[in-house]
Amino acid sequence: MLRTLSFSLIVLSIIFTLKSAQSLELSEDPMEVEDVVPSSAEEEDAKQNTPEEIGDDENEETSDDNIAPDIDLKEITPPTIVVVQQPAEEEKQKSTEEAIEEAIEPIEDDNTDELTVLPLELLNSKILPGTSTRLAWNPETSFSGLSLSTPVLVLHGAEPGPVLCLTAAVHGDELNGIEVVRTVMYDVDPEKLAGSIIGVPIVNLQGFQRNTRFMSDRRDLNRFFPGNANGSLASRVAHSLFTNIITKCDLLVDIHTGSFKRTNLAQVRADMSDPEVVKFTEGFDEMVVVHSTGRNGMLRYEAKEIGVKSVTFELGESSFLQKEQVDAGVNGIFGLLKKQEMYSKRFDWGSPSPVYFDSKWLRVSDAGILFSEVELGDRVKEGELLGTVTDPITNESFDVSSTINGMIIGMAINQVVMPGFAAYHIGIEASEEELMEKAEDTSLMEGETPPEN
């Protein structure tokens, strides 16, 4: 009897528990909670916690700002990869002139104080005032899986000022300029800089990797500016650099060395027929300045054509890293920065002026091995022996003598030469005014000189 009663109580307890669970399930049915209205606070929380909304907010913030990180350039860090995308088909159809005009079109902002320093927009990034960063320029001219980006160092000053661009290794075997750009960029504090400095230490990365002057298509990159998006490999690289970087510059110093086994005294080459360029050269302290108009296809020449004040900086010889030439280049750039009121180091060189030269190349008349008796920077007189050319077969020697008074500002390294080889570049000192007057009357005949870098 008792066992029967206990069993009945257990069964009743189980039935009660099952009914209670069923009632709870029914209370959570959507049909029963449909009329429950959440509070406004609950609605806001629900919006903030929706996965799609969170993703959209993050994407919107990234695309709106796209701020480049502030990096101490002296620290060893991987570059920030900002790849220049392949141009769309409609972009490829644009002429070079249209692309350049669009790239340099000024941004109008009537509500901005002219003394306000805005972020510098470059290579799809914004660089904040008073910061420095590494970007990457990629002209997209190789296999996508093997593509390498060229580093672009950027200093955006805290104060307003011009944008100075420094380019080096347009010819891949010219090393001195690479070290000049690196040293300058790593030694400037952007918080004390007025304006901006954009440094591209290795423009021709393909040539640099193979220690050659030329692009991988065997073309000289410095004959193809401003380039063409649908042209040869060299022309496409030139077009990408010109439209993405050079059009952002106000001032340009394109750094080179001597070519084809020649070496140059540290010197600035400039078109002295342009008053703006002449004024620009005045910032290079005690530097030799040589009048040269340049030619079509050269970076300096084409940059000047779109209003960028441009010069070529020649330093030493190719394939070698020469400390004295690098030091001269670094001092010259810092002198320029001071003259432009962009940046001044603690020490002061005073106010020395550059020395202006006209110039002439002296060519040999005989074939053989050239042995020089003079060095860069030597003053020579008319009739003075510069070197000899010796025929290795007959042992006959021929003197090479100066035809003018002047200074050796460039010369061939001892080597085998043929008749007509340009062996000595002699500078003829002249005043700034004399060079300007001569440049207005006639340009130096480019055919009388070896191809300029």
Buried (B, 14 or more C-beta within 10 A) or exposed (E): EEEEEEEEEEEEEEEEEEEEEEEEEEEEEEEEEEEEEEEEEEEEEEEEEEEEEEEEEEEEEEEEEEBBEEBEBEEEEEBBEBBBEEBEEEBEEBEBEEBBEEBBEEEEEEEEEEEEBEBBEBBEBBBBBBBBBBBBBBBBBBEEEEEEBBBBBBBBBBBBBBBBBBBBBBBBBBBBBBBBBBBBBBBBEBEBBBBBBBBBBBBBBBBBEBEBBBBBBEBBBBBBBBBBBEBBBBBBBBBBBBBBBBBBBBBBBBBBBBBBBBBBBBBBBBBBBBEEBBEBBBBBBBBBBBBBBBBEBBBBBBBBBBEBBBBBBBBBBBEEEBEEBBBBBBBBBBBBBBBBEBBEBEEEEEEEEBBBBBBBBBBBEBBBBBEBEBEBEBEBEEEBEBBBBBEEEEEEEBEBBBEBBBBBBBBBEEEEBEEEBBBBBBBBBBEBEBBBEBBEEEBBEEEEBBEBB
